[in-house]
Amino acid sequence: MINEGRHPLTGLRVRVTMKGETVYGLARVRFGEGHRYAGHYEVQRVGAASILAPFESVEPGPNADRIPPGVEFPDRREPYRPAFAEPGVKQTRAEISGANVIFPGDYALLRDLINEVKPGWSADWFSHGCNEFRGTRKIVGNDGKRIEFTPMKGVFSDSGWPEEGDDFTIHRTRKGIKLTEYDPDNAYCGGRASCVTITFSPPSLY
C-alpha cells in the first residue's frame, strides 16, 4: 500500500524538490496502486514540460507573498490532459485521480461500440446536471458520427458520439453496453462529474 503521509495534493499548487533542484507547479494527477507510475504526482509547470514527482518530493506551494520572483503557477481552472496517463486508463482498476483532468477514453473500444450499434437497438439515456433527461430512445440510424432516434416531441432527435481524446468510459453490463461521458468543466479532485450515461441494448435483450 502506498502511503503519502498526508492528504493528496491533486489540484493544489506545489513545490517539488528533486536532485537538489526546486521547481513549482500544479499537482494535476495522482498515480496510485495498479498504475505503472504509482507513488507519483504528475506536476504541470508553466513554460516547461510536466514532470513525474515521487510523493515524498512534493509539498504544498508557498503563499502568494512568498513565491520567488519570476515563479508562475498554471491555472487550476483550465481542463488538463495528462502526459503520463495513457488513453483508456479509467477502464482499468488503477487508482488514478486528478483535479479538472481529462482522461481520454479507449477509442478502440468506442469504435467497436459504434460498429456494433444498429437501428433497432435501444438507448437508455441519463443526462446528468441541469438539462437532465431520463428515458429510453429507439435508435433508427448510426452513421458512425451521430446516432439518430425515433422522433419524439420536445426531445432531441440525434446525438454525436464522443471524439478521440474525449473523456469517456465503456463497460459491458448485464443490460447492455454502458457509455459514460465526463464533463471537464465540472471535474473535481478524486473523481469526475458524469455528463451523460447511455446504456445501449440490442433488441434481443428486450
MDTraj code that builds the backbone (N, CA, C; nanometers):
import mdtraj as md
import numpy as np

residues = "MET ILE ASN GLU GLY ARG HIS PRO LEU THR GLY LEU ARG VAL ARG VAL THR MET LYS GLY GLU THR VAL TYR GLY LEU ALA ARG VAL ARG PHE GLY GLU GLY HIS ARG TYR ALA GLY HIS TYR GLU VAL GLN ARG VAL GLY ALA ALA SER ILE LEU ALA PRO PHE GLU SER VAL GLU PRO GLY PRO ASN ALA ASP ARG ILE PRO PRO GLY VAL GLU PHE PRO ASP ARG ARG GLU PRO TYR ARG PRO ALA PHE ALA GLU PRO GLY VAL LYS GLN THR ARG ALA GLU ILE SER GLY ALA ASN VAL ILE PHE PRO GLY ASP TYR ALA LEU LEU ARG ASP LEU ILE ASN GLU VAL LYS PRO GLY TRP SER ALA ASP TRP PHE SER HIS GLY CYS ASN GLU PHE ARG GLY THR ARG LYS ILE VAL GLY ASN ASP GLY LYS ARG ILE GLU PHE THR PRO MET LYS GLY VAL PHE SER ASP SER GLY TRP PRO GLU GLU GLY ASP ASP PHE THR ILE HIS ARG THR ARG LYS GLY ILE LYS LEU THR GLU TYR ASP PRO ASP ASN ALA TYR CYS GLY GLY ARG ALA SER CYS VAL THR ILE THR PHE SER PRO PRO SER LEU TYR".split()
xyz = np.array([
    [0.0848, -0.1194, 0.0000],
    [0.0000, 0.0000, 0.0000],
    [0.0881, 0.1240, 0.0000],
    [0.0603, 0.2172, -0.0920],
    [0.1367, 0.3414, -0.0991],
    [0.0866, 0.4376, 0.0068],
    [0.1793, 0.4958, 0.0800],
    [0.1416, 0.5891, 0.1863],
    [0.2071, 0.7247, 0.1607],
    [0.1240, 0.8269, 0.1384],
    [0.1772, 0.9600, 0.1111],
    [0.2187, 1.0325, 0.2389],
    [0.1626, 0.9914, 0.3509],
    [0.1962, 1.0565, 0.4760],
    [0.1184, 1.1846, 0.4980],
    [0.0295, 1.2197, 0.4039],
    [-0.0529, 1.3395, 0.4180],
    [-0.1686, 1.3291, 0.3180],
    [-0.2542, 1.4280, 0.3214],
    [-0.3670, 1.4262, 0.2286],
    [-0.3175, 1.4446, 0.0854],
    [-0.3857, 1.3819, -0.0121],
    [-0.3468, 1.4003, -0.1526],
    [-0.3429, 1.5485, -0.1903],
    [-0.2498, 1.5830, -0.2786],
    [-0.2280, 1.7230, -0.3156],
    [-0.2815, 1.7561, -0.4545],
    [-0.3566, 1.6642, -0.5165],
    [-0.4060, 1.6904, -0.6512],
    [-0.4894, 1.8181, -0.6539],
    [-0.4606, 1.9024, -0.7528],
    [-0.5332, 2.0276, -0.7682],
    [-0.4735, 2.1433, -0.6917],
    [-0.3626, 2.1180, -0.6196],
    [-0.3006, 2.2232, -0.5384],
    [-0.1692, 2.2712, -0.5998],
    [-0.1331, 2.3966, -0.5711],
    [-0.0020, 2.4478, -0.6081],
    [0.1022, 2.3783, -0.5202],
    [0.2107, 2.3343, -0.5819],
    [0.3103, 2.2585, -0.5057],
    [0.4522, 2.3042, -0.5371],
    [0.5418, 2.2674, -0.4446],
    [0.6858, 2.2863, -0.4615],
    [0.7472, 2.1472, -0.4641],
    [0.8325, 2.1232, -0.5623],
    [0.8929, 1.9904, -0.5793],
    [1.0448, 2.0021, -0.5692],
    [1.1044, 1.9173, -0.4874],
    [1.2497, 1.9142, -0.4747],
    [1.2999, 1.7788, -0.5239],
    [1.3738, 1.7817, -0.6341],
    [1.4282, 1.6594, -0.6932],
    [1.5709, 1.6837, -0.7376],
    [1.6622, 1.5944, -0.6979],
    [1.8032, 1.6025, -0.7366],
    [1.8628, 1.7399, -0.7035],
    [1.8222, 1.7926, -0.5878],
    [1.8768, 1.9190, -0.5428],
    [1.8171, 2.0416, -0.6084],
    [1.7196, 2.0216, -0.6979],
    [1.6568, 2.1344, -0.7663],
    [1.5142, 2.1522, -0.7166],
    [1.4721, 2.2773, -0.7011],
    [1.3353, 2.3072, -0.6589],
    [1.2587, 2.3689, -0.7743],
    [1.1419, 2.3087, -0.8061],
    [1.0558, 2.3625, -0.9113],
    [0.9151, 2.3796, -0.8545],
    [0.8351, 2.4617, -0.9220],
    [0.7000, 2.4920, -0.8761],
    [0.5991, 2.4559, -0.9857],
    [0.4809, 2.4133, -0.9413],
    [0.3793, 2.3782, -1.0398],
    [0.2473, 2.3428, -0.9740],
    [0.1633, 2.2729, -1.0497],
    [0.0316, 2.2311, -1.0037],
    [0.0256, 2.0794, -1.0080],
    [-0.0071, 2.0168, -0.8945],
    [-0.0185, 1.8702, -0.8904],
    [-0.1503, 1.8312, -0.9573],
    [-0.1418, 1.7831, -1.0800],
    [-0.2623, 1.7571, -1.1589],
    [-0.3169, 1.6155, -1.1420],
    [-0.2283, 1.5161, -1.1378],
    [-0.2727, 1.3759, -1.1335],
    [-0.1981, 1.3027, -1.0242],
    [-0.2724, 1.2190, -0.9519],
    [-0.2124, 1.1332, -0.8503],
    [-0.2191, 0.9894, -0.8994],
    [-0.1047, 0.9236, -0.9130],
    [-0.0986, 0.7850, -0.9574],
    [-0.0850, 0.6944, -0.8355],
    [-0.1838, 0.6064, -0.8164],
    [-0.1831, 0.5162, -0.7020],
    [-0.1647, 0.3714, -0.7426],
    [-0.2069, 0.2813, -0.6537],
    [-0.1874, 0.1377, -0.6750],
    [-0.2401, 0.0925, -0.8114],
    [-0.1617, 0.0089, -0.8772],
    [-0.2044, -0.0504, -1.0026],
    [-0.1586, 0.0235, -1.1271],
    [-0.1089, 0.1455, -1.1119],
    [-0.0608, 0.2206, -1.2277],
    [0.0910, 0.2097, -1.2353],
    [0.1446, 0.2146, -1.3562],
    [0.2908, 0.1981, -1.3708],
    [0.3694, 0.3113, -1.3069],
    [0.3048, 0.4272, -1.2838],
    [0.3724, 0.5370, -1.2166],
    [0.3212, 0.5539, -1.0739],
    [0.2767, 0.4451, -1.0146],
    [0.2248, 0.4507, -0.8773],
    [0.3264, 0.5165, -0.7846],
    [0.2737, 0.6008, -0.6935],
    [0.3618, 0.6690, -0.5993],
    [0.4108, 0.8037, -0.6483],
    [0.3536, 0.8510, -0.7603],
    [0.3970, 0.9775, -0.8180],
    [0.2796, 1.0723, -0.8418],
    [0.3117, 1.2007, -0.8425],
    [0.2212, 1.3039, -0.8921],
    [0.2689, 1.3458, -1.0309],
    [0.1750, 1.3812, -1.1167],
    [0.2108, 1.4490, -1.2404],
    [0.1947, 1.5979, -1.2126],
    [0.3040, 1.6715, -1.2229],
    [0.3048, 1.8142, -1.1887],
    [0.3162, 1.8975, -1.3160],
    [0.2164, 1.9828, -1.3366],
    [0.2162, 2.0721, -1.4517],
    [0.2938, 2.1991, -1.4179],
    [0.3799, 2.2427, -1.5114],
    [0.4589, 2.3633, -1.4896],
    [0.4290, 2.4670, -1.5966],
    [0.4641, 2.5906, -1.5703],
    [0.4488, 2.6981, -1.6678],
    [0.5772, 2.7096, -1.7495],
    [0.5631, 2.7024, -1.8816],
    [0.6798, 2.7197, -1.9678],
    [0.7738, 2.6019, -1.9707],
    [0.7325, 2.4866, -1.9196],
    [0.8161, 2.3666, -1.9207],
    [0.7256, 2.2432, -1.9217],
    [0.7832, 2.1309, -1.9593],
    [0.7042, 2.0078, -1.9666],
    [0.6611, 1.9619, -1.8273],
    [0.5498, 1.8910, -1.8223],
    [0.5054, 1.8312, -1.6962],
    [0.6074, 1.7276, -1.6512],
    [0.6142, 1.7051, -1.5198],
    [0.7094, 1.6088, -1.4661],
    [0.6380, 1.5088, -1.3757],
    [0.7021, 1.3937, -1.3561],
    [0.6579, 1.2954, -1.2572],
    [0.7403, 1.3174, -1.1315],
    [0.6740, 1.3319, -1.0186],
    [0.7449, 1.3577, -0.8930],
    [0.6992, 1.2590, -0.7864],
    [0.7923, 1.1888, -0.7212],
    [0.7535, 1.0976, -0.6125],
    [0.6783, 1.1728, -0.5029],
    [0.5836, 1.1040, -0.4391],
    [0.5043, 1.1672, -0.3335],
    [0.5906, 1.2431, -0.2325],
    [0.7017, 1.1786, -0.1914],
    [0.7820, 1.2368, -0.0838],
    [0.8566, 1.3633, -0.1259],
    [0.8627, 1.3909, -0.2571],
    [0.9350, 1.5094, -0.3038],
    [0.8436, 1.6304, -0.3221],
    [0.7122, 1.6099, -0.2974],
    [0.6140, 1.7152, -0.3250],
    [0.5563, 1.7696, -0.1945],
    [0.5492, 1.9011, -0.1842],
    [0.4882, 1.9646, -0.0676],
    [0.4037, 2.0831, -0.1145],
    [0.3078, 2.1259, -0.0329],
    [0.2238, 2.2403, -0.0734],
    [0.3086, 2.3611, -0.1094],
    [0.2638, 2.4353, -0.2110],
    [0.3379, 2.5528, -0.2548],
    [0.3272, 2.6668, -0.1555],
    [0.4128, 2.7660, -0.1700],
    [0.4132, 2.8804, -0.0768],
    [0.2933, 2.9717, -0.0993],
    [0.2651, 3.0533, -0.0003],
    [0.1607, 3.1545, -0.0152],
    [0.2035, 3.2572, -0.1197],
    [0.1049, 3.3344, -0.1677],
    [0.1312, 3.4294, -0.2760],
    [0.2432, 3.5277, -0.2412],
    [0.2531, 3.5659, -0.1138],
    [0.3548, 3.6646, -0.0759],
    [0.4923, 3.6016, -0.0540],
    [0.5015, 3.4698, -0.0756],
    [0.6305, 3.4021, -0.0552],
    [0.6783, 3.3311, -0.1809],
    [0.6153, 3.3590, -0.2933],
    [0.6574, 3.2981, -0.4188],
    [0.7846, 3.3670, -0.4672],
    [0.8871, 3.2903, -0.5035],
    [1.0112, 3.3525, -0.5527],
    [0.9845, 3.4387, -0.6762],
    [1.0610, 3.5434, -0.6976],
    [1.0435, 3.6303, -0.8144],
    [1.0475, 3.5493, -0.9440],
    [0.9539, 3.5786, -1.0334],
    [0.9508, 3.5119, -1.1634],
    [0.8773, 3.3797, -1.1666],
    [0.8314, 3.3282, -1.0524],
    [0.7614, 3.1991, -1.0487],
    [0.6141, 3.2183, -1.0828],
    [0.5643, 3.1348, -1.1731],
    [0.4229, 3.1345, -1.2087],
    [0.3655, 2.9952, -1.1850],
    [0.2354, 2.9909, -1.1601],
    [0.1663, 2.8628, -1.1456],
    [0.0610, 2.8489, -1.2544],
    [0.0376, 2.7277, -1.3038],
    [-0.0679, 2.7069, -1.4038],
    [-0.2048, 2.7425, -1.3461],
    [-0.2997, 2.7690, -1.4354],
    [-0.4369, 2.8000, -1.3966],
    [-0.5093, 2.6700, -1.3647],
    [-0.5421, 2.6483, -1.2395],
    [-0.6055, 2.5230, -1.1972],
    [-0.7456, 2.5061, -1.2547],
    [-0.8064, 2.6161, -1.3044],
    [-0.9420, 2.6090, -1.3588],
    [-0.9454, 2.5526, -1.5002],
    [-0.8299, 2.5511, -1.5667],
    [-0.8240, 2.5027, -1.7044],
    [-0.8216, 2.3497, -1.7073],
    [-0.9091, 2.2867, -1.7876],
    [-0.9035, 2.1405, -1.8012],
    [-0.7651, 2.0973, -1.8502],
    [-0.7184, 1.9844, -1.7993],
    [-0.5807, 1.9407, -1.8252],
    [-0.5805, 1.7983, -1.8801],
    [-0.5032, 1.7756, -1.9852],
    [-0.4858, 1.6413, -2.0409],
    [-0.3527, 1.5860, -1.9912],
    [-0.3543, 1.4781, -1.9151],
    [-0.2294, 1.4273, -1.8564],
    [-0.1302, 1.3777, -1.9608],
    [-0.0032, 1.3935, -1.9302],
    [0.1030, 1.3488, -2.0196],
    [0.1420, 1.2033, -1.9925],
    [0.1159, 1.1555, -1.8700],
    [0.1650, 1.0233, -1.8312],
    [0.0545, 0.9203, -1.8076],
    [-0.0712, 0.9601, -1.8213],
    [-0.1830, 0.8655, -1.8070],
    [-0.2313, 0.8293, -1.9465],
    [-0.2023, 0.7082, -1.9896],
    [-0.2340, 0.6670, -2.1248],
    [-0.3862, 0.6636, -2.1480],
    [-0.4316, 0.6814, -2.2729],
    [-0.5752, 0.6743, -2.3021],
    [-0.6343, 0.5421, -2.2542],
    [-0.7538, 0.5489, -2.1987],
    [-0.8215, 0.4288, -2.1514],
    [-0.7844, 0.3879, -2.0111],
    [-0.7024, 0.4679, -1.9405],
    [-0.6583, 0.4281, -1.8068],
    [-0.7764, 0.4142, -1.7110],
    [-0.8845, 0.4898, -1.7345],
    [-1.0004, 0.4801, -1.6455],
    [-1.0801, 0.3527, -1.6697],
    [-1.0448, 0.2748, -1.7722],
    [-1.1074, 0.1435, -1.7939],
    [-1.0443, 0.0387, -1.7022],
    [-0.9285, 0.0691, -1.6475],
    [-0.8553, -0.0285, -1.5666],
    [-0.8901, -0.0120, -1.4188],
    [-0.8296, -0.0952, -1.3362],
    [-0.8506, -0.0876, -1.1920],
    [-0.7462, 0.0009, -1.1234],
    [-0.6642, 0.0668, -1.2026],
    [-0.5589, 0.1507, -1.1445],
    [-0.6196, 0.2661, -1.0656],
    [-0.5598, 0.2969, -0.9506],
    [-0.6018, 0.4110, -0.8696],
    [-0.5362, 0.5362, -0.9268],
    [-0.6168, 0.6170, -0.9912],
    [-0.5642, 0.7371, -1.0537],
    [-0.6702, 0.8454, -1.0423],
    [-0.6303, 0.9641, -0.9991],
    [-0.7269, 1.0719, -0.9827],
    [-0.6610, 1.2038, -1.0177],
    [-0.7443, 1.3026, -1.0462],
    [-0.6907, 1.4329, -1.0812],
    [-0.7938, 1.5410, -1.0632],
    [-0.7469, 1.6633, -1.0549],
    [-0.8357, 1.7782, -1.0406],
    [-0.8495, 1.8480, -1.1747],
    [-0.9726, 1.8500, -1.2277],
    [-1.0024, 1.9135, -1.3557],
    [-0.9204, 1.8512, -1.4689],
    [-0.9109, 1.7190, -1.4657],
    [-0.8298, 1.6461, -1.5629],
    [-0.9189, 1.5712, -1.6616],
    [-0.8804, 1.5748, -1.7890],
    [-0.9484, 1.4985, -1.8932],
    [-0.8700, 1.3696, -1.9139],
    [-0.9318, 1.2553, -1.8831],
    [-0.8685, 1.1258, -1.9080],
    [-0.9260, 1.0693, -2.0372],
    [-0.8532, 1.0755, -2.1490],
    [-0.9077, 1.0264, -2.2757],
    [-0.9508, 0.8807, -2.2664],
    [-1.0658, 0.8512, -2.3262],
    [-1.1175, 0.7149, -2.3236],
    [-1.0461, 0.6246, -2.4234],
    [-1.0761, 0.4969, -2.4157],
    [-1.0185, 0.3964, -2.5054],
    [-1.0954, 0.4017, -2.6375],
    [-1.0355, 0.4651, -2.7384],
    [-1.1085, 0.4864, -2.8631],
    [-1.1306, 0.3572, -2.9399],
    [-1.0447, 0.2571, -2.9208],
    [-1.0657, 0.1273, -2.9871],
    [-1.1954, 0.0635, -2.9368],
    [-1.2197, 0.0734, -2.8054],
    [-1.3453, 0.0216, -2.7503],
    [-1.4645, 0.0998, -2.8044],
    [-1.4487, 0.2309, -2.8157],
    [-1.5578, 0.3128, -2.8678],
    [-1.5864, 0.2772, -3.0133],
    [-1.4814, 0.2585, -3.0923],
    [-1.5008, 0.2223, -3.2333],
    [-1.5748, 0.0893, -3.2447],
    [-1.5419, -0.0063, -3.1585],
    [-1.6139, -0.1348, -3.1584],
    [-1.7620, -0.1131, -3.1270],
    [-1.7894, -0.0250, -3.0294],
    [-1.9281, 0.0028, -2.9924],
    [-2.0020, 0.0700, -3.1076],
    [-1.9391, 0.1685, -3.1706],
    [-2.0017, 0.2377, -3.2834],
    [-2.0378, 0.1388, -3.3936],
    [-1.9468, 0.0465, -3.4213],
    [-1.9715, -0.0520, -3.5267],
    [-2.0790, -0.1533, -3.4885],
    [-2.0989, -0.1738, -3.3584],
    [-2.1938, -0.2747, -3.3106],
    [-2.3373, -0.2236, -3.3053],
    [-2.3541, -0.0961, -3.2718],
    [-2.4884, -0.0401, -3.2541],
    [-2.5578, -0.0237, -3.3892],
    [-2.6785, -0.0774, -3.3999],
    [-2.7546, -0.0758, -3.5249],
    [-2.8944, -0.0196, -3.5010],
    [-2.9612, 0.0218, -3.6093],
    [-3.1025, 0.0603, -3.5960],
    [-3.1816, -0.0547, -3.5330],
    [-3.2739, -0.0196, -3.4441],
    [-3.3498, -0.1207, -3.3717],
    [-3.3003, -0.1399, -3.2298],
    [-3.1750, -0.0965, -3.2033],
    [-3.1244, -0.1015, -3.0671],
    [-3.1941, 0.0048, -2.9823],
    [-3.1857, -0.0106, -2.8523],
    [-3.2402, 0.0887, -2.7600],
    [-3.1263, 0.1587, -2.6872],
    [-3.1517, 0.2834, -2.6514],
    [-3.0542, 0.3617, -2.5752],
    [-3.1227, 0.4124, -2.4494],
    [-3.0844, 0.3550, -2.3349],
    [-3.1360, 0.4005, -2.2055],
    [-3.0510, 0.5200, -2.1646],
    [-3.1087, 0.6384, -2.1688],
    [-3.0348, 0.7642, -2.1624],
    [-3.0530, 0.8323, -2.0274],
    [-2.9424, 0.8804, -1.9692],
    [-2.9487, 0.9584, -1.8451],
    [-2.8540, 1.0763, -1.8576],
    [-2.9103, 1.1959, -1.8758],
    [-2.8304, 1.3184, -1.8795],
    [-2.8174, 1.3711, -1.7373],
    [-2.6963, 1.3941, -1.6932],
    [-2.6730, 1.4461, -1.5590],
    [-2.6689, 1.5986, -1.5632],
    [-2.7030, 1.6632, -1.4546],
    [-2.6922, 1.8078, -1.4489],
    [-2.8247, 1.8779, -1.4718],
    [-2.8143, 2.0085, -1.5045],
    [-2.9351, 2.0918, -1.5098],
    [-3.0265, 2.0555, -1.6261],
    [-2.9713, 2.0051, -1.7359],
    [-3.0541, 1.9669, -1.8500],
    [-3.0844, 1.8178, -1.8474],
    [-3.1266, 1.7704, -1.7340],
    [-3.1447, 1.6267, -1.7151],
    [-3.2563, 1.5714, -1.8026],
    [-3.2266, 1.4565, -1.8648],
    [-3.3281, 1.3795, -1.9365],
    [-3.3052, 1.2334, -1.9035],
    [-3.4114, 1.1652, -1.8689],
    [-3.4039, 1.0213, -1.8459],
    [-3.5105, 0.9558, -1.9298],
    [-3.4719, 0.8506, -1.9987],
    [-3.5699, 0.7791, -2.0794],
    [-3.5017, 0.6861, -2.1771],
    [-3.5813, 0.6035, -2.2413],
    [-3.5297, 0.5076, -2.3385],
    [-3.5679, 0.5529, -2.4781],
    [-3.4685, 0.5632, -2.5661],
    [-3.4910, 0.6045, -2.7039],
    [-3.4616, 0.4869, -2.7963],
    [-3.5356, 0.4778, -2.9041],
    [-3.5124, 0.3752, -3.0050],
    [-3.4216, 0.4327, -3.1131],
    [-3.3158, 0.3609, -3.1476],
    [-3.2193, 0.4066, -3.2475],
    [-3.2700, 0.3716, -3.3873],
    [-3.2696, 0.4708, -3.4760],
    [-3.3132, 0.4482, -3.6144],
    [-3.1995, 0.4686, -3.7140],
    [-3.0862, 0.5207, -3.6695],
    [-2.9733, 0.5402, -3.7590],
    [-2.8430, 0.5615, -3.6843],
    [-2.7322, 0.5220, -3.7481],
    [-2.5994, 0.5395, -3.6905],
    [-2.4992, 0.5442, -3.8050],
    [-2.4481, 0.6641, -3.8339],
    [-2.3549, 0.6786, -3.9456],
    [-2.2089, 0.6811, -3.9003],
    [-2.1861, 0.6483, -3.7725],
    [-2.0502, 0.6467, -3.7205],
    [-2.0085, 0.7769, -3.6554],
    [-2.0853, 0.8825, -3.6843],
    [-2.0575, 1.0120, -3.6228],
    [-2.1710, 1.0557, -3.5312],
    [-2.2939, 1.0226, -3.5727],
    [-2.4112, 1.0613, -3.4940],
    [-2.5086, 0.9447, -3.4859],
    [-2.5865, 0.9438, -3.3780],
    [-2.6923, 0.8449, -3.3587],
    [-2.8254, 0.9168, -3.3789],
    [-2.9147, 0.8576, -3.4561],
    [-3.0473, 0.9146, -3.4761],
    [-3.1495, 0.8320, -3.3995],
    [-3.2488, 0.9019, -3.3420],
    [-3.3522, 0.8357, -3.2627],
    [-3.4901, 0.8555, -3.3250],
    [-3.5827, 0.7688, -3.2875],
    [-3.7210, 0.7868, -3.3289],
    [-3.7681, 0.9244, -3.2820],
    [-3.8285, 1.0028, -3.3719],
    [-3.8725, 1.1376, -3.3324],
    [-3.9641, 1.1352, -3.2104],
    [-3.9443, 1.2324, -3.1222],
    [-4.0263, 1.2463, -3.0017],
    [-4.0418, 1.3958, -2.9750],
    [-4.1625, 1.4413, -2.9626],
    [-4.1893, 1.5835, -2.9457],
    [-4.1180, 1.6399, -2.8223],
    [-4.0446, 1.7490, -2.8441],
    [-3.9787, 1.8176, -2.7343],
    [-3.8512, 1.7524, -2.6847],
    [-3.8049, 1.6482, -2.7541],
    [-3.6845, 1.5767, -2.7108],
    [-3.5873, 1.5685, -2.8288],
    [-3.4576, 1.5700, -2.8004],
    [-3.3539, 1.5655, -2.9037],
    [-3.3755, 1.4459, -2.9969],
    [-3.3413, 1.4644, -3.1245],
    [-3.3616, 1.3590, -3.2239],
    [-3.2329, 1.2874, -3.2618],
    [-3.1183, 1.3438, -3.2227],
    [-2.9920, 1.2769, -3.2525],
    [-2.8859, 1.3207, -3.1525],
    [-2.7731, 1.2525, -3.1544],
    [-2.6629, 1.2840, -3.0634],
    [-2.5322, 1.2366, -3.1244],
    [-2.4245, 1.3122, -3.1011],
    [-2.2951, 1.2736, -3.1549],
    [-2.2216, 1.1753, -3.0652],
    [-2.1425, 1.0887, -3.1257],
    [-2.0538, 1.0017, -3.0499],
    [-1.9380, 1.0853, -2.9949],
    [-1.8756, 1.0410, -2.8862],
    [-1.7543, 1.1109, -2.8388],
    [-1.6468, 1.1084, -2.9478],
    [-1.5585, 1.2047, -2.9444],
    [-1.4475, 1.2091, -3.0390],
    [-1.3208, 1.1563, -2.9724],
    [-1.2242, 1.1187, -3.0545],
    [-1.0977, 1.0691, -2.9998],
    [-1.0344, 1.1765, -2.9122],
    [-0.9936, 1.1389, -2.7920],
    [-0.9363, 1.2334, -2.6976],
    [-1.0359, 1.2819, -2.5941],
    [-1.1661, 1.2554, -2.6167],
    [-1.2668, 1.2934, -2.5182],
    [-1.2585, 1.2016, -2.3961],
    [-1.3191, 1.2463, -2.2872],
    [-1.3173, 1.1740, -2.1598],
    [-1.4422, 1.0857, -2.1506],
    [-1.4234, 0.9538, -2.1582],
    [-1.5366, 0.8614, -2.1502],
    [-1.4887, 0.7239, -2.1056],
    [-1.5824, 0.6418, -2.0601],
    [-1.5540, 0.5018, -2.0287],
    [-1.6630, 0.4155, -2.0905],
    [-1.6296, 0.2905, -2.1181],
    [-1.7244, 0.1942, -2.1751],
    [-1.7170, 0.0659, -2.0942],
    [-1.8330, 0.0156, -2.0523],
    [-1.8380, -0.1086, -1.9757],
    [-1.9541, -0.1944, -2.0251],
    [-1.9316, -0.3249, -2.0333],
    [-2.0404, -0.4176, -2.0664],
    [-2.1086, -0.4589, -1.9365],
    [-2.2401, -0.4491, -1.9359],
    [-2.3183, -0.4837, -1.8175],
    [-2.4209, -0.5901, -1.8542],
    [-2.4963, -0.6345, -1.7548],
    [-2.5997, -0.7354, -1.7792],
    [-2.7067, -0.6827, -1.8744],
    [-2.7295, -0.5516, -1.8715],
    [-2.8348, -0.4913, -1.9533],
    [-2.7866, -0.4443, -2.0902],
    [-2.6577, -0.4371, -2.1102],
    [-2.6079, -0.3896, -2.2387],
    [-2.4681, -0.3318, -2.2271],
    [-2.4396, -0.2295, -2.3070],
    [-2.3074, -0.1668, -2.3095],
    [-2.3228, -0.0228, -2.2624],
    [-2.2564, 0.0106, -2.1529],
    [-2.2736, 0.1424, -2.0906],
    [-2.1604, 0.2361, -2.1307],
    [-2.1992, 0.3496, -2.1879],
    [-2.1060, 0.4550, -2.2247],
    [-2.1301, 0.5741, -2.1330],
    [-2.0260, 0.6173, -2.0617],
    [-2.0373, 0.7353, -1.9766],
    [-1.9387, 0.8401, -2.0235],
    [-1.9905, 0.9613, -2.0468],
    [-1.9053, 1.0743, -2.0830],
    [-1.8917, 1.1653, -1.9611],
    [-1.7762, 1.2325, -1.9521],
    [-1.7476, 1.3180, -1.8377],
    [-1.7292, 1.4624, -1.8817],
    [-1.7631, 1.5542, -1.7935],
    [-1.7602, 1.6971, -1.8234],
    [-1.6349, 1.7602, -1.7620],
    [-1.5379, 1.8033, -1.8438],
    [-1.4141, 1.8587, -1.7885],
    [-1.4355, 1.9866, -1.7085],
    [-1.5438, 2.0595, -1.7390],
    [-1.5693, 2.1836, -1.6658],
    [-1.6186, 2.1573, -1.5240],
    [-1.6578, 2.0339, -1.4959],
    [-1.7069, 2.0005, -1.3624],
    [-1.6258, 1.8891, -1.2978],
    [-1.5023, 1.8702, -1.3464],
    [-1.4162, 1.7695, -1.2857],
    [-1.3751, 1.8181, -1.1473],
    [-1.3437, 1.7230, -1.0600],
    [-1.3069, 1.7605, -0.9242],
    [-1.2053, 1.6616, -0.8697],
    [-1.1347, 1.7027, -0.7662],
    [-1.0296, 1.6188, -0.7081],
    [-1.0875, 1.4883, -0.6572],
    [-1.0318, 1.3770, -0.7019],
    [-1.0781, 1.2465, -0.6555],
    [-1.1807, 1.1829, -0.7446],
    [-1.2240, 1.2503, -0.8488],
    [-1.3234, 1.1913, -0.9376],
    [-1.3596, 1.2851, -1.0498],
    [-1.4635, 1.2482, -1.1257],
    [-1.5069, 1.3301, -1.2378],
    [-1.6584, 1.3398, -1.2370],
    [-1.7104, 1.4481, -1.2903],
    [-1.8543, 1.4670, -1.2955],
    [-1.9092, 1.4037, -1.4228],
    [-2.0041, 1.3124, -1.4081],
    [-2.0664, 1.2485, -1.5231],
    [-2.1503, 1.3503, -1.5987],
    [-2.1444, 1.3438, -1.7300],
    [-2.2230, 1.4328, -1.8145],
    [-2.3433, 1.3563, -1.8716],
    [-2.3163, 1.2423, -1.9339],
    [-2.4212, 1.1581, -1.9924],
    [-2.3846, 1.0121, -1.9724],
    [-2.4829, 0.9305, -1.9386],
    [-2.4644, 0.7861, -1.9334],
    [-2.5694, 0.7218, -2.0235],
    [-2.5239, 0.6422, -2.1195],
    [-2.6141, 0.5752, -2.2131],
    [-2.5856, 0.4259, -2.2087],
    [-2.6904, 0.3463, -2.1924],
    [-2.6755, 0.2011, -2.1986],
    [-2.7409, 0.1512, -2.3260],
    [-2.6592, 0.0998, -2.4181],
    [-2.7075, 0.0504, -2.5469],
    [-2.7440, -0.0973, -2.5347],
    [-2.8618, -0.1333, -2.5847],
    [-2.9073, -0.2725, -2.5767],
    [-2.9649, -0.3182, -2.7091],
    [-2.9218, -0.4352, -2.7578],
    [-2.9811, -0.4888, -2.8814],
    [-3.1236, -0.5376, -2.8575],
    [-3.2030, -0.5518, -2.9621],
    [-3.3436, -0.5927, -2.9457],
    [-3.3612, -0.7239, -2.8703],
    [-3.2649, -0.8140, -2.8836],
    [-3.2774, -0.9462, -2.8211],
    [-3.2827, -0.9412, -2.6695],
    [-3.2355, -0.8282, -2.6113],
    [-3.2367, -0.8177, -2.4657],
    [-3.3664, -0.7619, -2.4130],
    [-3.4625, -0.7313, -2.5004],
    [-3.5901, -0.6755, -2.4571],
    [-3.7022, -0.7742, -2.4840],
])
top = md.Topology()
chain = top.add_chain()
for i, resn in enumerate(residues, 1):
    res = top.add_residue(resn, chain, resSeq=i)
    for name in ("N", "CA", "C"):
        top.add_atom(name, md.element.get_by_symbol(name[0]), res)
traj = md.Trajectory(xyz[None], top)
